[in-house]
Amino acid sequence: MIRVTRLDGTEFYVNAEFIQTVQSSPDTHIVLINDKSFVVREPDREVISRIVEYRRSVSGGGGAMIRAVQG
């Protein structure tokens, strides 16, 4: 789970395993695999960093995602 912040300032946790896409336009939208979506305050790169950190903590993975973000 990763912690993110709604636009109204309330924090909540989302299951990183269910995140399908993260994009900014300009607000950051997180879309889950069930098509539920959230708009959050964090920039897209911060959300990705939290996903990578989560994946490292549970499985030691995330290296490919870091390379994709760093481009």
N, C-alpha and C positions, 0 to 999 in steps of 0.2 A: 504494500500500500504506500502511496505517496501523498503528502499533504499539499494541498493547493488552497487558494483563496478566491472566493467569489468576489464579484465586483462590489458587493455591499460590505466587504471586509470580513465576512464569516469564513472560517477555515473548515475544510472537510477533507476526508481521505478518499482516494479513488484507487481501485485495484489496478495496478500497473499492467497486470497480465491481460486485462480486457481493453486496453487502449488500442484503437485502430489507427487514428490519425491525430496529429497535433499541428495546428496551423495558426498563424497570426494574420489578421486582416481588418483593422489593426489589432483588435482584441484577440486574445488567444482562445481558441476553441479546441476542446478535447472531445473527440468522438469515440465512443466505445463500440465494441463489436456488435452490440445489440441496437445500434443507432441512437442511443441516448447520448446527448451532448451537454457539455458544460462550458460556460464562458468564465475564464479565470483571469486574475490580475497578473500572474507571472508571465514573463515572455516565453515564447515557444522554446528557446534554447535552455531556459531554466527548467522547464517541465521535462525536456529530454534528459538533462543532467540528472534530475531526480529519478527518472526511470532507469538510467544506467546505474546509478548508485544502488537503487533497489535490487536490480538484477545481479549486480556484483555481490551484494550481501546475501542473496539466497542461493546463488549457483556459481558464482565466480565468473559469470559471463559478462557480456556488454561491450567487449572490445570492438566488434564489428560496428556497433551503433556509434561508438565514439568516433571511429574513423569516418563514418558517414556524416556526422554532424560537423566534424572539423574540416571536412572536404578536402 
